[in-house]
Structures are given as C-alpha cells and as structure tokens.
Amino acid sequence: MPPRAKEKEPAAPPARPLIAVNTDFIAPKNGVPFAKLNVGYIDAILTAGGLPVVLPPLRKDNLADVDALLDQCAGIVLTGGADMDPRRNGQPLTAVVNPMPGRREDSDRYLLAKIFERKIPVLGIGVGMQQLNVFAGGTLYMHLPADNPKALPHFDQTGAPHRHMVLIEENTRLDDIYGTQELRVNSTHHQAINQMGKRMRVAAKAPDGVIEAIESTDPNWFCVGVQWHPEADTASALDVQIFECFVQAAVRNSDVALAAA
C-alpha cells in the first residue's frame, strides 16, 4: 500500500492585534495602592478581535520604559476615570472637581505625547476623550450645568443609570461607524469640552449642545473620543461597532507601517 499522505494541520488563527489599555491608580488612605481596570474594556477589545495589553501607571522615572511595549501595540484605548487636575491646565481646583491621582495623570500625559507623536490609533472614552482634547490645546467646562447653564443633566446624582440622545455630525468618522444620525447613549459625566483642540472636530453633540464626541481632522489617523462608555453594561448594542472599527483601523495602520519599514 502506498504511504498515507500526511493530513494537513489546521491553519493557526491569525494573531490578534495588541491593544494597549491604560489603567487607573487607586491609593487608599489606609491600604496598599493598586492599579484598576474595569473588565468591560477587556471584554470589548476581545470581542472586537483585539488582545488587550494592560498599561499600568508607571512611576515618573520609568515612563520611558513603556516605549518598547508601544512599539508592539497596534492601538491604544484611553479609559475613563476621575477628572484631570485643572491646575495643570491653568484653571483653579474647586470643590466640584475630583482630580485623578498625580501618578495616573503623569502616566497618561506621557502616553498622550506618544500617541500624538506617533499618530497611534486611539479611542478615548470618558475622561480619555477630554484628555485628547486638552492635549490638543482645547479646554473643559469644570462642572455642568454651573459652567454651561444650557446643559441638561448628564449624570444621575444617585448613581443610577442615566441615558440621553446624541446627534452625530454628518460626514464624520463617527457617522461612518454608527451609520445613524441619532444614538442613545449612557451618560455619567459632569465635565465637558468647552473649546476644541487644534486639528480636532466635533463628531457628536447632545441635544443641549454639549459636545459628546470628537475626532482628529486627519483622515489617515483614527483618533476618536466619546464622552459615553461603549464598554459598559449600559451601552447600546450599536456601541460594539466603535470597538470593531477601532481595532480594524489599528490593524490597517500596523500593516501600512510594516509595508513602509
């Protein structure tokens, strides 16, 4: 009998692109400091085809060590959290502001510098969107509706889920992603964008005019920020699409970079 031909081994599934995710820094008065990341970000990236890589808030003298890891990542998700410290942006610290720990803000600012320098595909969520705008030279309202009397409630003071409509601007990347001009989103923020950063544009607004999403004007750079939380249990079913489009854009960007190398 002729020897049996070897059966072909099944092809290995394509490697998932690495997606970096920054984490929060929690420093309790009585206890050990720790990094924190809501699992919703992890699951959303996995569902969209990526593999999340956790970026902990490093000490100042170790920040440059993250560069080698960023070299391997196709994109970055900037997560939500507490407020940016307004004193770093020339505004006073008031009782309504809940600033994030300095260690996280130092780490995030380093990441933002690398994101803008390298044009790394990025999805900013919550305060992550605000960070993108401020790094681009924009400003924030410190508290709604005190700083913007036209604003309707954008969070529930009891902590209960709060939702409202957003109106997506035509001919934007967000318009392509969602394919609709109206979207119902979750809302938990008390700050909002005031002045837009350079080379950024509005992608969506709430009916009261509060800016709910922004994006870069560079058509070759996926740089999108949303004020709502597409990773949360309260997100719309359509919100899956923003993670999918982000991961796909990150893969395309990596392919272009490899071809140019």
Buried (B, 14 or more C-beta within 10 A) or exposed (E): EEEEEEEEEEEEEEEBBBBBBBBBBBEEEEEEEEBEBBEBBBEBBBEBBBBBBEBBBBEEEEBEEBEEEBEEBBBBBBBBBBBBBBEBEEBEEEEEBEBBBBBBBBBBBBBBEBBBEBBBBBBBBBBBBBBBBBBBEBBBBBBBBEBBEEBBEBBEEEEEEBEBBBBBBEEBBBBEBBEEEEBEBBBBBBBBBBEBBEEBBBBBBBEBEBBBBBBBEEEEBBBBBBBBBBBBEBBBEBBBBBBBBBBBBBBBBBEEEEEEE
